[in-house]
Amino acid sequence: MQAFPSFCSLDQLLPGETAWVHHVDGTDDLSQRLCDLGLQQGVEVELLGKAPWGDPIRLRVGNWRLGLRRREAARILLQKFSPR
C-alpha cells in the first residue's frame, strides 16, 4: 500500500496523532525559539492532548513533553502520511 503525504498545522492535529515537522513559519524570535525547542524539519511529534477550549496543547517531541499556545502551534507545518 502506498502512502501519500498530507499537510496540516500542529494546532489541527488530533490527540494521539503523530506527524513530522515540515517547517516553522516565520523568521522572528518565536520561530527561532520553537526550533530551539526541537521543532525542526524531520522531527516526529505526537499530540498528547488539548485543554478544554483548545489552548494550550500538549505534545511529545522526542523524549520531551511541551505545552504550546494554539497560535504558536499554528505556525508549525506538519507532514502526515495517510495510506490510500
C-alpha positions as a Markdown table, in Angstrom:
| # | Residue | x | y | z |
|---|---|---|---|---|
| 1 | Met | 0.0 | 0.0 | 0.0 |
| 2 | Gln | 1.3 | 3.4 | -1.0 |
| 3 | Ala | 1.3 | 6.4 | 1.4 |
| 4 | Phe | 0.5 | 9.9 | 0.3 |
| 5 | Pro | 1.7 | 13.0 | 2.2 |
| 6 | Ser | -0.8 | 15.4 | 3.6 |
| 7 | Phe | 0.0 | 18.7 | 5.4 |
| 8 | Cys | -1.6 | 20.4 | 8.3 |
| 9 | Ser | -0.5 | 22.8 | 11.1 |
| 10 | Leu | 0.2 | 21.4 | 14.6 |
| 11 | Asp | -3.0 | 23.0 | 16.0 |
| 12 | Gln | -5.1 | 20.9 | 13.6 |
| 13 | Leu | -3.6 | 17.6 | 14.7 |
| 14 | Leu | -5.9 | 15.3 | 16.8 |
| 15 | Pro | -4.9 | 13.8 | 20.1 |
| 16 | Gly | -2.9 | 10.6 | 19.6 |
| 17 | Glu | -1.9 | 11.5 | 16.0 |
| 18 | Thr | 1.8 | 11.8 | 15.0 |
| 19 | Ala | 3.4 | 13.7 | 12.2 |
| 20 | Trp | 6.7 | 15.1 | 11.1 |
| 21 | Val | 7.7 | 18.7 | 11.2 |
| 22 | His | 7.9 | 20.1 | 7.7 |
| 23 | His | 8.8 | 23.7 | 8.7 |
| 24 | Val | 8.2 | 26.5 | 11.1 |
| 25 | Asp | 6.7 | 29.7 | 9.6 |
| 26 | Gly | 8.4 | 33.0 | 10.2 |
| 27 | Thr | 11.8 | 34.4 | 10.9 |
| 28 | Asp | 11.1 | 36.1 | 14.2 |
| 29 | Asp | 12.2 | 35.3 | 17.8 |
| 30 | Leu | 9.3 | 32.9 | 18.3 |
| 31 | Ser | 10.1 | 30.9 | 15.2 |
| 32 | Gln | 13.7 | 30.6 | 16.5 |
| 33 | Arg | 12.5 | 29.6 | 20.0 |
| 34 | Leu | 10.3 | 26.9 | 18.5 |
| 35 | Cys | 13.2 | 25.5 | 16.6 |
| 36 | Asp | 15.4 | 25.7 | 19.7 |
| 37 | Leu | 12.7 | 23.6 | 21.5 |
| 38 | Gly | 13.4 | 20.8 | 18.9 |
| 39 | Leu | 10.6 | 21.6 | 16.4 |
| 40 | Gln | 12.8 | 21.2 | 13.4 |
| 41 | Gln | 12.3 | 19.7 | 10.0 |
| 42 | Gly | 12.0 | 15.9 | 10.1 |
| 43 | Val | 11.3 | 15.6 | 13.8 |
| 44 | Glu | 8.4 | 13.4 | 14.8 |
| 45 | Val | 5.7 | 15.0 | 17.1 |
| 46 | Glu | 2.7 | 13.5 | 18.8 |
| 47 | Leu | -0.2 | 15.5 | 20.0 |
| 48 | Leu | -0.9 | 14.3 | 23.6 |
| 49 | Gly | -3.9 | 16.4 | 24.3 |
| 50 | Lys | -5.7 | 19.8 | 24.3 |
| 51 | Ala | -7.2 | 21.9 | 27.1 |
| 52 | Pro | -11.0 | 22.1 | 27.0 |
| 53 | Trp | -11.0 | 25.3 | 24.9 |
| 54 | Gly | -8.1 | 24.0 | 22.7 |
| 55 | Asp | -5.5 | 26.2 | 24.4 |
| 56 | Pro | -2.8 | 25.2 | 25.4 |
| 57 | Ile | -1.9 | 21.9 | 23.7 |
| 58 | Arg | 0.4 | 19.2 | 24.9 |
| 59 | Leu | 2.8 | 17.4 | 22.6 |
| 60 | Arg | 5.7 | 15.0 | 22.6 |
| 61 | Val | 8.8 | 15.9 | 20.7 |
| 62 | Gly | 11.4 | 13.0 | 21.1 |
| 63 | Asn | 11.7 | 12.4 | 24.8 |
| 64 | Trp | 10.4 | 15.9 | 25.7 |
| 65 | Arg | 6.9 | 17.0 | 26.6 |
| 66 | Leu | 5.9 | 20.5 | 25.6 |
| 67 | Gly | 3.0 | 22.8 | 26.0 |
| 68 | Leu | 2.3 | 25.4 | 23.4 |
| 69 | Arg | -0.4 | 28.1 | 22.8 |
| 70 | Arg | -2.7 | 27.3 | 19.8 |
| 71 | Arg | -1.4 | 30.4 | 17.9 |
| 72 | Glu | 2.2 | 29.1 | 18.3 |
| 73 | Ala | 1.2 | 25.6 | 17.2 |
| 74 | Ala | -0.5 | 27.1 | 14.1 |
| 75 | Arg | 3.0 | 28.3 | 12.9 |
| 76 | Ile | 4.3 | 24.7 | 12.7 |
| 77 | Leu | 3.5 | 22.9 | 9.4 |
| 78 | Leu | 3.4 | 19.1 | 9.7 |
| 79 | Gln | 3.6 | 16.3 | 7.2 |
| 80 | Lys | 1.4 | 13.3 | 7.7 |
| 81 | Phe | 1.4 | 10.1 | 5.7 |
| 82 | Ser | -2.0 | 8.6 | 5.0 |
| 83 | Pro | -2.4 | 5.3 | 3.3 |
| 84 | Arg | -4.7 | 5.2 | 0.2 |
